[in-house]
Amino acid sequence: MAPQRITREDAGSLIEARRELGEEMEPALSIISLGTGIPITAIAAEQGGVVGMLVVWAGIVGVNFSFSRRR
């Protein structure tokens, strides 16, 4: 089964939900990204091997780094 792609509408919904939660939930975003990183890593490993896994974790690190720099 091929992984589903995130649509533009899904991304917009995620951004709006983040805005509604506010700054007090920011620390939870990094924990959630690590938790969701596990299944994403499994999918990337199956589809792209080690390179896929490195790309996924580079993205996770990048997102968390950018959020930490905004404070």
Distance bins in CASP14 RR format, pairs under 12 A and 6 or more apart:
PFRMAT RR
TARGET T0000
AUTHOR 0000-0000-0000
RMODE 2
METHOD distances of the structure
MODEL  1
1 43 0 0 0 0 0 1 0 0 0 0 0
1 46 0 0 0 0 0 1 0 0 0 0 0
1 47 0 0 0 0 0 1 0 0 0 0 0
2 43 0 0 0 0 1 0 0 0 0 0 0
2 46 0 0 0 0 0 1 0 0 0 0 0
2 47 0 0 0 0 1 0 0 0 0 0 0
3 39 0 0 0 0 1 0 0 0 0 0 0
3 40 0 0 0 0 1 0 0 0 0 0 0
3 42 0 0 0 0 0 1 0 0 0 0 0
3 43 1 0 1 0 0 0 0 0 0 0 0
3 44 0 0 0 0 1 0 0 0 0 0 0
3 46 0 0 0 0 1 0 0 0 0 0 0
3 47 1 0 0 1 0 0 0 0 0 0 0
3 48 0 0 0 0 0 1 0 0 0 0 0
3 56 0 0 0 0 0 1 0 0 0 0 0
4 10 0 0 0 0 1 0 0 0 0 0 0
4 43 0 0 0 0 0 1 0 0 0 0 0
5 11 0 0 0 0 0 1 0 0 0 0 0
5 43 0 0 0 0 0 1 0 0 0 0 0
6 12 0 0 0 0 1 0 0 0 0 0 0
6 13 0 0 0 0 1 0 0 0 0 0 0
6 14 0 0 0 0 1 0 0 0 0 0 0
6 15 0 0 0 0 0 1 0 0 0 0 0
6 36 0 0 0 0 0 1 0 0 0 0 0
6 40 0 0 0 0 0 1 0 0 0 0 0
7 13 0 0 0 0 1 0 0 0 0 0 0
7 14 0 0 0 0 0 1 0 0 0 0 0
8 14 0 0 0 0 0 1 0 0 0 0 0
8 15 0 0 0 0 0 1 0 0 0 0 0
9 15 0 0 0 0 0 1 0 0 0 0 0
9 16 0 0 0 0 0 1 0 0 0 0 0
10 16 0 0 0 0 0 1 0 0 0 0 0
10 17 0 0 0 0 0 1 0 0 0 0 0
11 17 0 0 0 0 0 1 0 0 0 0 0
11 18 0 0 0 0 0 1 0 0 0 0 0
12 18 0 0 0 0 1 0 0 0 0 0 0
12 19 0 0 0 0 1 0 0 0 0 0 0
13 19 0 0 0 0 0 1 0 0 0 0 0
13 20 0 0 0 0 0 1 0 0 0 0 0
14 20 0 0 0 0 0 1 0 0 0 0 0
14 21 0 0 0 0 0 1 0 0 0 0 0
14 29 0 0 0 0 0 1 0 0 0 0 0
14 32 0 0 0 0 0 1 0 0 0 0 0
14 33 0 0 0 0 0 1 0 0 0 0 0
14 36 0 0 0 0 0 1 0 0 0 0 0
14 63 0 0 0 0 0 1 0 0 0 0 0
15 21 0 0 0 0 0 1 0 0 0 0 0
15 29 0 0 0 0 0 1 0 0 0 0 0
16 22 0 0 0 0 0 1 0 0 0 0 0
17 25 0 0 0 0 1 0 0 0 0 0 0
17 29 0 0 0 0 0 1 0 0 0 0 0
17 32 0 0 0 0 0 1 0 0 0 0 0
18 24 0 0 0 0 0 1 0 0 0 0 0
18 25 1 0 0 1 0 0 0 0 0 0 0
18 26 0 0 0 0 1 0 0 0 0 0 0
18 28 0 0 0 0 0 1 0 0 0 0 0
18 29 1 0 0 1 0 0 0 0 0 0 0
18 32 0 0 0 0 0 1 0 0 0 0 0
18 33 0 0 0 0 0 1 0 0 0 0 0
18 63 0 0 0 0 0 1 0 0 0 0 0
18 67 0 0 0 0 1 0 0 0 0 0 0
18 70 0 0 0 0 0 1 0 0 0 0 0
19 25 0 0 0 0 0 1 0 0 0 0 0
19 26 0 0 0 0 0 1 0 0 0 0 0
21 27 0 0 0 0 0 1 0 0 0 0 0
21 28 0 0 0 0 1 0 0 0 0 0 0
21 29 0 0 0 0 1 0 0 0 0 0 0
21 32 0 0 0 0 0 1 0 0 0 0 0
22 28 0 0 0 0 0 1 0 0 0 0 0
22 29 0 0 0 0 0 1 0 0 0 0 0
23 29 0 0 0 0 0 1 0 0 0 0 0
23 67 0 0 0 0 0 1 0 0 0 0 0
23 70 0 0 0 0 1 0 0 0 0 0 0
23 71 0 0 0 0 1 0 0 0 0 0 0
25 31 0 0 0 0 0 1 0 0 0 0 0
25 32 0 0 0 0 1 0 0 0 0 0 0
25 67 0 0 0 0 0 1 0 0 0 0 0
26 32 0 0 0 0 0 1 0 0 0 0 0
26 33 0 0 0 0 0 1 0 0 0 0 0
26 64 0 0 0 0 0 1 0 0 0 0 0
26 66 0 0 0 0 0 1 0 0 0 0 0
26 67 1 0 0 1 0 0 0 0 0 0 0
26 68 0 0 0 0 1 0 0 0 0 0 0
26 70 0 0 0 0 1 0 0 0 0 0 0
26 71 1 0 0 1 0 0 0 0 0 0 0
27 33 0 0 0 0 0 1 0 0 0 0 0
27 34 0 0 0 0 0 1 0 0 0 0 0
27 64 0 0 0 0 0 1 0 0 0 0 0
27 67 0 0 0 0 1 0 0 0 0 0 0
27 68 0 0 0 0 1 0 0 0 0 0 0
27 71 0 0 0 0 0 1 0 0 0 0 0
28 34 0 0 0 0 0 1 0 0 0 0 0
28 35 0 0 0 0 0 1 0 0 0 0 0
28 64 0 0 0 0 0 1 0 0 0 0 0
28 67 0 0 0 0 0 1 0 0 0 0 0
29 35 0 0 0 0 0 1 0 0 0 0 0
29 36 0 0 0 0 0 1 0 0 0 0 0
29 60 0 0 0 0 0 1 0 0 0 0 0
29 63 0 0 0 0 1 0 0 0 0 0 0
29 64 1 0 0 1 0 0 0 0 0 0 0
29 66 0 0 0 0 0 1 0 0 0 0 0
29 67 1 0 0 1 0 0 0 0 0 0 0
29 68 0 0 0 0 0 1 0 0 0 0 0
29 70 0 0 0 0 0 1 0 0 0 0 0
29 71 0 0 0 0 0 1 0 0 0 0 0
30 36 0 0 0 0 0 1 0 0 0 0 0
30 37 0 0 0 0 0 1 0 0 0 0 0
30 60 0 0 0 0 1 0 0 0 0 0 0
30 61 0 0 0 0 0 1 0 0 0 0 0
30 62 0 0 0 0 0 1 0 0 0 0 0
30 63 0 0 0 0 1 0 0 0 0 0 0
30 64 1 0 1 0 0 0 0 0 0 0 0
30 65 0 0 0 0 1 0 0 0 0 0 0
30 66 0 0 0 0 0 1 0 0 0 0 0
30 67 1 0 0 1 0 0 0 0 0 0 0
30 68 1 0 0 1 0 0 0 0 0 0 0
30 71 0 0 0 0 0 1 0 0 0 0 0
31 37 0 0 0 0 0 1 0 0 0 0 0
31 60 0 0 0 0 0 1 0 0 0 0 0
31 64 0 0 0 0 1 0 0 0 0 0 0
31 67 0 0 0 0 0 1 0 0 0 0 0
32 38 0 0 0 0 0 1 0 0 0 0 0
32 40 0 0 0 0 0 1 0 0 0 0 0
32 60 0 0 0 0 0 1 0 0 0 0 0
32 63 0 0 0 0 0 1 0 0 0 0 0
32 64 0 0 0 0 0 1 0 0 0 0 0
32 67 0 0 0 0 0 1 0 0 0 0 0
33 40 0 0 0 0 1 0 0 0 0 0 0
33 41 0 0 0 0 0 1 0 0 0 0 0
33 56 0 0 0 0 0 1 0 0 0 0 0
33 57 0 0 0 0 0 1 0 0 0 0 0
33 59 0 0 0 0 1 0 0 0 0 0 0
33 60 1 0 1 0 0 0 0 0 0 0 0
33 61 0 0 0 0 1 0 0 0 0 0 0
33 62 0 0 0 0 1 0 0 0 0 0 0
33 63 1 0 0 1 0 0 0 0 0 0 0
33 64 1 0 1 0 0 0 0 0 0 0 0
33 65 0 0 0 0 0 1 0 0 0 0 0
33 66 0 0 0 0 0 1 0 0 0 0 0
33 67 0 0 0 0 1 0 0 0 0 0 0
33 68 0 0 0 0 0 1 0 0 0 0 0
34 40 0 0 0 0 0 1 0 0 0 0 0
34 41 0 0 0 0 0 1 0 0 0 0 0
34 56 0 0 0 0 0 1 0 0 0 0 0
34 57 0 0 0 0 0 1 0 0 0 0 0
34 60 1 0 0 1 0 0 0 0 0 0 0
34 61 0 0 0 0 0 1 0 0 0 0 0
34 63 0 0 0 0 0 1 0 0 0 0 0
34 64 0 0 0 0 1 0 0 0 0 0 0
35 41 0 0 0 0 1 0 0 0 0 0 0
35 42 0 0 0 0 0 1 0 0 0 0 0
35 60 0 0 0 0 1 0 0 0 0 0 0
35 64 0 0 0 0 0 1 0 0 0 0 0
36 42 0 0 0 0 0 1 0 0 0 0 0
36 43 0 0 0 0 0 1 0 0 0 0 0
36 56 0 0 0 0 0 1 0 0 0 0 0
36 59 0 0 0 0 0 1 0 0 0 0 0
36 60 0 0 0 0 1 0 0 0 0 0 0
36 63 0 0 0 0 0 1 0 0 0 0 0
36 64 0 0 0 0 0 1 0 0 0 0 0
37 43 0 0 0 0 1 0 0 0 0 0 0
37 44 0 0 0 0 1 0 0 0 0 0 0
37 45 0 0 0 0 0 1 0 0 0 0 0
37 53 0 0 0 0 0 1 0 0 0 0 0
37 56 1 0 0 1 0 0 0 0 0 0 0
37 57 1 0 0 1 0 0 0 0 0 0 0
37 59 0 0 0 0 1 0 0 0 0 0 0
37 60 1 0 1 0 0 0 0 0 0 0 0
37 61 0 0 0 0 0 1 0 0 0 0 0
37 63 0 0 0 0 0 1 0 0 0 0 0
37 64 0 0 0 0 0 1 0 0 0 0 0
38 44 0 0 0 0 0 1 0 0 0 0 0
38 45 0 0 0 0 0 1 0 0 0 0 0
38 53 0 0 0 0 0 1 0 0 0 0 0
38 56 0 0 0 0 0 1 0 0 0 0 0
38 57 0 0 0 0 0 1 0 0 0 0 0
38 60 0 0 0 0 0 1 0 0 0 0 0
39 45 0 0 0 0 0 1 0 0 0 0 0
39 46 0 0 0 0 0 1 0 0 0 0 0
39 56 0 0 0 0 0 1 0 0 0 0 0
40 46 0 0 0 0 0 1 0 0 0 0 0
40 47 0 0 0 0 0 1 0 0 0 0 0
40 52 0 0 0 0 1 0 0 0 0 0 0
40 53 0 0 0 0 1 0 0 0 0 0 0
40 55 0 0 0 0 0 1 0 0 0 0 0
40 56 1 0 1 0 0 0 0 0 0 0 0
40 57 0 0 0 0 1 0 0 0 0 0 0
40 59 0 0 0 0 1 0 0 0 0 0 0
40 60 1 0 0 1 0 0 0 0 0 0 0
40 63 0 0 0 0 0 1 0 0 0 0 0
41 47 0 0 0 0 0 1 0 0 0 0 0
41 48 0 0 0 0 0 1 0 0 0 0 0
41 49 0 0 0 0 0 1 0 0 0 0 0
41 50 0 0 0 0 0 1 0 0 0 0 0
41 52 0 0 0 0 1 0 0 0 0 0 0
41 53 1 0 1 0 0 0 0 0 0 0 0
41 54 0 0 0 0 0 1 0 0 0 0 0
41 55 0 0 0 0 0 1 0 0 0 0 0
41 56 1 0 1 0 0 0 0 0 0 0 0
41 57 1 0 0 1 0 0 0 0 0 0 0
41 58 0 0 0 0 0 1 0 0 0 0 0
41 59 0 0 0 0 0 1 0 0 0 0 0
41 60 0 0 0 0 1 0 0 0 0 0 0
42 48 0 0 0 0 0 1 0 0 0 0 0
42 49 0 0 0 0 0 1 0 0 0 0 0
42 52 0 0 0 0 0 1 0 0 0 0 0
42 53 0 0 0 0 1 0 0 0 0 0 0
42 56 0 0 0 0 1 0 0 0 0 0 0
43 49 0 0 0 0 0 1 0 0 0 0 0
43 52 0 0 0 0 1 0 0 0 0 0 0
43 53 0 0 0 0 1 0 0 0 0 0 0
43 55 0 0 0 0 0 1 0 0 0 0 0
43 56 0 0 0 0 1 0 0 0 0 0 0
44 50 0 0 0 0 1 0 0 0 0 0 0
44 51 0 0 0 0 1 0 0 0 0 0 0
44 52 1 0 1 0 0 0 0 0 0 0 0
44 53 1 0 1 0 0 0 0 0 0 0 0
44 54 0 0 0 0 1 0 0 0 0 0 0
44 55 1 0 0 1 0 0 0 0 0 0 0
44 56 1 0 1 0 0 0 0 0 0 0 0
44 57 0 0 0 0 1 0 0 0 0 0 0
44 58 0 0 0 0 0 1 0 0 0 0 0
44 59 0 0 0 0 0 1 0 0 0 0 0
44 60 0 0 0 0 0 1 0 0 0 0 0
45 51 0 0 0 0 1 0 0 0 0 0 0
45 52 1 0 0 1 0 0 0 0 0 0 0
45 53 1 0 1 0 0 0 0 0 0 0 0
45 54 0 0 0 0 0 1 0 0 0 0 0
45 55 0 0 0 0 0 1 0 0 0 0 0
45 56 0 0 0 0 1 0 0 0 0 0 0
45 57 0 0 0 0 0 1 0 0 0 0 0
46 52 0 0 0 0 1 0 0 0 0 0 0
46 53 0 0 0 0 1 0 0 0 0 0 0
46 56 0 0 0 0 0 1 0 0 0 0 0
47 53 0 0 0 0 1 0 0 0 0 0 0
47 55 0 0 0 0 0 1 0 0 0 0 0
47 56 0 0 0 0 0 1 0 0 0 0 0
48 54 0 0 0 0 1 0 0 0 0 0 0
48 55 0 0 0 0 1 0 0 0 0 0 0
48 56 0 0 0 0 1 0 0 0 0 0 0
49 55 0 0 0 0 1 0 0 0 0 0 0
49 56 0 0 0 0 0 1 0 0 0 0 0
50 56 0 0 0 0 0 1 0 0 0 0 0
50 57 0 0 0 0 0 1 0 0 0 0 0
51 57 0 0 0 0 0 1 0 0 0 0 0
51 58 0 0 0 0 0 1 0 0 0 0 0
52 58 0 0 0 0 1 0 0 0 0 0 0
52 59 0 0 0 0 0 1 0 0 0 0 0
53 59 0 0 0 0 0 1 0 0 0 0 0
53 60 0 0 0 0 0 1 0 0 0 0 0
54 60 0 0 0 0 0 1 0 0 0 0 0
54 61 0 0 0 0 0 1 0 0 0 0 0
55 61 0 0 0 0 0 1 0 0 0 0 0
55 62 0 0 0 0 0 1 0 0 0 0 0
56 62 0 0 0 0 0 1 0 0 0 0 0
56 63 0 0 0 0 0 1 0 0 0 0 0
57 63 0 0 0 0 0 1 0 0 0 0 0
57 64 0 0 0 0 0 1 0 0 0 0 0
58 64 0 0 0 0 0 1 0 0 0 0 0
58 65 0 0 0 0 0 1 0 0 0 0 0
59 65 0 0 0 0 1 0 0 0 0 0 0
59 66 0 0 0 0 1 0 0 0 0 0 0
60 66 0 0 0 0 0 1 0 0 0 0 0
60 67 0 0 0 0 0 1 0 0 0 0 0
61 67 0 0 0 0 0 1 0 0 0 0 0
61 68 0 0 0 0 0 1 0 0 0 0 0
62 68 0 0 0 0 1 0 0 0 0 0 0
62 69 0 0 0 0 1 0 0 0 0 0 0
63 69 0 0 0 0 0 1 0 0 0 0 0
63 70 0 0 0 0 0 1 0 0 0 0 0
64 70 0 0 0 0 0 1 0 0 0 0 0
64 71 0 0 0 0 0 1 0 0 0 0 0
65 71 0 0 0 0 0 1 0 0 0 0 0
END
